[in-house]
Amino acid sequence: MKIGDLIKIRRPSIGVPKNTIGMIMDIAFADSGLRYFNIQMFGLAWNHPRRYLGRDLEVISEGQKQKRK
């Protein structure tokens, strides 16, 4: 998984139902070494990213690499 990938949430949480669609906006690491993803959701009432672990996400479509000019 990488920034720009379109994903589907596999685990429901408060305010975010299962199968919600979003996009990976950032990837970060916790002090414990766990990698988590900041996901911007589509179609929800608020407009701020939520954090998820990779096991809770399913890639629907991979983001495209931009070519340098």
ROTORNU-663590 format. One record per atom (N, C-alpha, C, CB): z, y, x; residue in one letter. Coordinates in steps of 0.02 Angstrom, whole numbers, plus 50000, padded with zeros to 5 digits. Glycine has a CB too. Example, Ala and Ser with C-alpha at 12.3 -4.5 7.8 and 13.67 -1.06 7.14 Angstrom:
BEGIN
503904971650660A503904977550615A503904983550660A504524977650565A503544988850642S503574994750684S503945000250645S502864997050704S
//
This chain:
BEGIN
500004994150042M500005000050000M500005006250044M500605000049952M499645011250020K499585017350059K499555023450013K498965017150105K499645029350041I499615035450002I498925036049969I499765041750048I498935037749905G498315038549866G498155032449824G497755039849913G498495026849834D498365020949793D498615022049721D498705014649823D498215019749673L498405019749603L498805013449591L497785020249556L499405014149561I499845008349553I500085007749480I500445008849601I500365001749467K500675000349402K501394998249417K500294994749362K501865000949379I502574999349387I502714992549355I503035004949355I502994987949394R503134981149368R503844980449342R503014976049422R504294985249359R504994984849337R505164991049296R505474984249399R505364990149234P505544996049194P506184999249219P505624994049120P506245005749209S506855009349226S506965014749173S506815012449298S507515018349177I507665023349127I507115028749127I508355026649141I506785029549070G506265034449063G505575032449087G506465040549097G505535026549119V504885024149145V504785016949122V504855024749224V504375015849071P504265009049047P503845004849096P503925009148979P503904998349089K503494993749128K502764995149115K503664986349111K502344994149165N501614995249162N501415002549161N501344991749102N501875007149177T501685014149183T501245015049244T502325018749189T500745019349239I500275020549293I500495026649334I499555021649266I500405026149400G500585031749444G500185031449508G501335031749459G500325036149553M499985036549617M500495037349673M499465042349619M500385033849728I500825034449786I500705041249819I500715028649837I501235045349822M501175051949851M501465052349921M501535056949806M501945047949937D502275048050002D502595041350014D502795053750005D502665039550078I503005033450098I503565035450146I502505028250132I504155032750135A504725034450177A505145028250192A505165039850143A505595028850239F506025023350259F506755025550251F505885021050331F507155021150221A507875022350215A508205020850282A508185018050158A508825023050291D509195021650352D509265014150365D509885024850349D509265010250312S509325002950318S508674999750340S509544999950251S508135003650342G507485000950363G507024999150305G507584994950404G507284999550243L506864998050185L506335003450176L507294997450121L505735001350161R505185006050147R505165007250072R504495003250173R505135013550053Y505075015249982Y504505020149973Y505725018049954Y504265020449911F503685024449894F503865029649843F503115019949868F503645035849854N503715041149804N503105040949760N503805048249838N503225039649696I502685038649647I502655044449598I502775031949611I502065047349590Q501955052349538Q501675048749477Q501465058149562Q502045048949421M501845045449361M501345049549321M502465043849317M500945046149281F500465049349236F500695048249164F499745046649247F500665053449123G500805052849052G501535052949033G500505046649027G501975055249078L502685055749061L502875063049050L503125052549117L503445064149017A503645070948998A503825075349058A504235070548951A504065072449112W504255076549170W503755075649226W504965074649195W503785080149274N503265080249325N503565080049395N502835086449317N503995075249409H504265074549476H504215067249498H504985076949481H504095065949562P504015059049587P504665055049581P503795059149659P504585048549572R505145043749572R505065039049631R505175039749505R505615036249655R505595031649712R505605024349689R506185032949759R505185020349720Y505155013149705Y505065009149769Y504585011749655Y505315003049767L505184998349821L504504995049809L505744992949827L504194992549862G503544989349856G503524983449809G503314987149923G504074979749804R504094973849760R504054975749686R504734969849773R504174982149670D504154984349600D503484987449581D504704989349588D503004987249627L502354990449616L501784985449622L502254996149666L501254986849586E500634982849590E500054987649600E500534978349526E499654986649652V499084991049665V498534989449614V498814990149738V498294994649580I497744994049533I497094995849568I497854998649471I497105001249606S496505003549641S496715006949706S496105008449596S496375005149760E496545008149824E496235015049830E496295003649882E496615019649860G496375026449873G495825026249925G496945031049895G495395031249923Q494835031549971Q495045035450032Q494215034749939Q494805033250090K494915037050150K494435042950150K494815032650213K494695048650172Q494255054550177Q493945054650246Q494645061050163Q493305056150248K492955056650312K493065063550341K492205055050304K493185063750406R493255070150439R492575073250452R493645069450506R492535079750446K491895083250456K491835085550527K491835089150408K
//
